[in-house]
């Protein structure tokens, strides 16, 4: 068993401020004993799209190397929930960046990166929410990513991915026992959907779930106010730890044996009868594809 932490930030367009707050909270969580710390979506920048694209860096850019150095300094696994990754195509890079998670190991090595697949295109204005088209300035990823950690295999995703359970089914097929869903969930949808969806994903996948979050108003022209409530859920769907209002972090202990226990009690993979996604393995014998 080991302690993990989810960070809650109030991100802004001030990269220096965001990094300072992130580093301070990650250090606090590590001092409290966390061996794996996860930060929210848009860790390094949460502001106007045009500015985000101008500031976007490659995965090995200086801002990301600074976070890698933090992981090495503390000797922890650090999941940077998401950053603006510069598009490798120079023509595309003028218009779009990727929304990318970075997982660093305790030596500061990049273990995995994941480009957000499902982009946040919604119109909630009639319900007191926002009208937002992430796809206008963000390129969608295509690869499902599951990374090895000492606590188990971790499926990487970002925020709006949460609404697509088929992604997590595929991650479980690839051996995931932990799901990471760093987010900047809007306040309007968060009140009604955040806890319900996160607990459902943990129960369906029979995985631990880490959901670091953004909280509060952001300086992006009044477009966004984030719900917060960063939390950690166990494979039974029990919320183990949760942040309140403001910046901070929550801590919980992960026990890999708990995943095996829940899966043995309710053997969902062995009982699956509907089609498995093409090209995935393992799949129970006789399951239609």
N, C-alpha and C positions, 0 to 999 in steps of 0.2 A: 504494500500500500504506500501511497505517496500523496503529498499535498500538491494541488494545482490552484491557480488563481486566474480570475477573470477581472480585467481592468474596466472601469467606467470613466469615460472622458467627456469633457465638454469642448469638442474640437472647434477650430476656427480656421481662418485663412492665414494665421500667423504661424508659419512652420516652426520657427524657433521656440515659440511658446508651447506649441503642441509637443515638440520633442522634449522640452524641459519637463513638462508635466508627465509625459509618458515615462521618461527615465526615472523620475522621482517615485512614481507609483510602482513601477516594475521593481525598483530596488527595495521598496518597502515590502512588497509581496515576497521577494526572495529572502529578505531578512526574517520574514515570518515563517519561512521553511518551504515555500513553493519551489518545486523543481521544474515545473512547466507553467509559464505565464502567457496568457493570451490577451491581446489588445483589440480594440474594436475596428470595425470598418472605418476607412478614412482616418487612420491614426495620425498621419503626418500633415494632412490638409483636408479641411472641410469648408469649402467656400465656392465662389463663382467658377463655373466650368471653364471659362476662357483662361482664367488664372491657373487653374489646375493643369490644363494642357501645357501651358508655358512652363510650369514647374516640374512636369513629369520627368522621371529619370529611368534609365534602364535598371534592371534588377540589381546590377552591381554598382549603381550610382552612389555618390558620397553620402546621401542621407541614409540609404539602406545599409551601407557599410558601417555607419555610426551605430545603427541598431544591432548589427551583427557583432560589433565590438562590445556592446552592452551585454549580449548573451554570453560572450566569452569571458568578460570581466566577472560576471556573476556565476558562471558555470551552470547555466540553466538552458532548457529548451525554451525558446521565445517564438511564439506565433504572433507576427505583426499582422493584425486582422486584415487590413488592406492598405495599399499605397497606390498612387497613380504611376503606372508603369508606362514609359514612353513606347509608343508603337515602333517596331523595328523598321517598318516601311516609311521612309522619309515623307512621302506624299501623304500617307495616312496620319502620320505623326502631327501634321499641321492641324488636323481636325479632331482627332480622337486619341485617347489613351486607354489602356486596360486598367481595370479595377482588380488588383492582384494581391493575394495573400502570400506572405513569405514566412517559411518556417526555418529558423536557425537552430543549430545544435549548440551544445555547451562549449565547443571550441570556436564558435562563431561561423561555422560552416553552413552554407545554404543546403538544407536537406530537401526542400520541396518548394515549389511555387505553384499557385493556382490562379487562373484568370476567371473571374466571375462569369458564369454562363448565362444566368437569367437576369436581365437588366430591368431596372425599376421604371417601367412605363405605366403610369396610372393617372386617372383623373378622379380625384376624390373631392373636388371643389364643392359639389352639391351636398356633400356629407360633412362639410366643415373642415376638410383636409386640403391637401395640396394637389396641384396639377404638375406632373414631373415626367420628363422623358429622358432617362439616363442614356438611352441609345443615341440621342442626338450628339453626344460628345464622348461616348464610351464604346469601345469595340467589345463584342462578346467573345468569351473564351469558348473552347470546345472540349477540352480534355478533363475527364474525371480523375481526380488526384487523391490517392490514399498513401500516406507516408508512415514509415516505421518510427516509433518512439519507444522508450523503455517501458511506458505504461500500456502500450498496445498500438495497433495500427489506427491512424487518425485520418478520417475523411475530411477534406477541406471544402468549404463552401463559404459564401458571403451573403448575408442579409436576405434579399428577395428570393434567393435559392430555397429558402425555408419553405416556401409555398409549393414546392415541387417534390413530393415524396419519392418519385421514381429515382431521383438523383441519389437519395440515401439508400434505397434498395440496391442500386448498383454498387455503392460504396461497401455495403455489407457483403455483397457477392465478392468484392475484392479484399475482404478480410477485416473491414473496419470494426473496431470495438469502441471507438471514441468518435464523436462528431463535433466538429468545430464550426460554429455559425456566428462569426463576428458581425456586428450589425450597427446600423444607424436607423433603427426602425422609427417611423414617424409616430408622434404622440397620438394622433387620431386612431390609426390602426393598432398601435401598441396596446391601447387600453382594452381592446376587444379581442385581439388575435395573438399577441406575443406569447403569453403563458400557455394558451391552448395549443398553439402550433408546436412550440418547443417541446412540451411534454408529450404530445402525440408523436413527434419524430423520435424521441428517445424510446417510447414504448414500442412503436412499430419496428424500429431497428434493433431494439434490445441493446442499446449502447449508452455509455455516458455521453453527456452533451455539454459542451462549453459554449456559452453565449456572452462574450464581452460586448459592451454596448456603448454607444454615444448617448448623452443625456443633455436636455435643455435646448435653449435657442442657440442658433449659429449665425455667424455674420455672412450669410449667403444671399443677402437681399430680402430677407424675411421669408424665404421659401420653406425653410425647414425648422421644426422643433422636434427633437428626438425624445423618445419615451424613456430610455434608460432601462433600469431593472436588469442589469447584467446578472446572469445566474448560471448555476451548475445543476444539472439534473442527472439522476442515476438511471440505470436501465429499467427500473420498475416505473419510472415517471415521477419519482419523488424529487421535489426541489430541495437540494442539499444546502444551497447558499444563494443569497440574493443581495444585490446592492439596493439602497434606498435612493433618495434624491442626492444630487451632487456628484462630484468626482470621488473616486475611491476604488476599492477592489473587494472581491469576496473570495473566500477560501473554502475548499472542501477536499476531503480525502477520497482518492480513487482506489478501488480494490478490483484488480482485473478478475479475481475469482467471482465477483458479483455478476459479471457478464455471463460467465460460464454457468453459474447457478440459475440465472433467469432463463437462459436459453435452454437449459436442460429441463426446467419446469414447464416451459411452453415452447416446444420445439418447432418454431415457425418455419425454418428452412426445410425440415423434413416433411412438414405438412403442406408445403406450398403446392398448389395445383394449377394456377394460372401461369401464363407464359413468362419465362425469364427473358430479360432483354437479350437480343442477339449478341453473340460473341462473348458473353460473360460466363464465368466459371468460378466455383463449382455450382452446379444446379442439381437438385435431387433427381435420381434416376426416374425416367418416365415422365418428367415434367414437360408439357408441351412448350414448344418455342414458336 
